[in-house]
Every structure is written in structure tokens, then in C-alpha cells.
Amino acid sequence: MKVTPIGSRVLIQRIEESSTFSGSRIVKPDSAKQELNMGKVLAISAEPQQVTVKEGGSRSWEEPVVGFKVGDTVIFGDFSGHNVHGKKDQVLVAIEDVLGVVEQEEGE
């Protein structure tokens, strides 16, 4: 099944928490893993729109500024998005619910 986000949404593949602790051999069971609100951007809606209601009730549709691209690792809100049926590690999130882009520093 292929999912394409519409409206002002982005498709994100969650990144699972590492199952080991900094070099130790302790492995956490699946039931103890915590879902992180971090993931890799798989797709961005082709038509993101932001509606602005002006004084007098007129509306205008603008393309929001998206500060990330497909392939970036992003952080999104705790209660954001909808899980994709049949793909438990994928979530559809509103563009405005993406809080930041994770950048790897040298040596990490």
C-alpha cells in the first residue's frame, strides 16, 4: 500500500528507540520500548495550503514555508498525526506539527 499525503500533511516513518544502552549488553524487550516522536520524512504533500481569513471574511490560500525536505529527520508533537493502517511505523502529520529538523553533527 502506498500512501500519498494530501492537504498540508507530511508522511513520516518513525525512528525506533535504540534497543541497547550505550555499549552495554542490556536489551530492552519490545513491550518496554518507547515511541519517539522523531522520524524520517518519506513524502510531503504536493499541494500544502495555509488558509488565511482576512478582515471582512475573505480568504486567501498561501503555500506555507516548509523548512524540511524528503529524507530529513524531524521531530513532531506528542499527540500529532494519524497512524497509517497496516504500517505501524508510519504516521501522517500536519506540516505545522513538525517542530524541528534534526541535524547530525560531525562525530555523532
ZIURTA-V959472 format. One record per run of one state. SS is the DSSP state (A for helix, B for strand, O for the rest). FROM is the first residue (numbers start at 1). TO is the last residue. Records with the same first field share a line. If there is no record, write none. Layout:
SS=FROM-TO, FROM-TO
//
This chain:
O=1-8, 15-19, 21-26, 28-29, 33-37, 45-49, 54-58, 63-72, 77-81, 85-86, 103-108
B=9-14, 20-20, 27-27, 38-44, 50-53, 59-62, 73-76, 82-84, 87-94, 98-102
A=30-32, 95-97
//
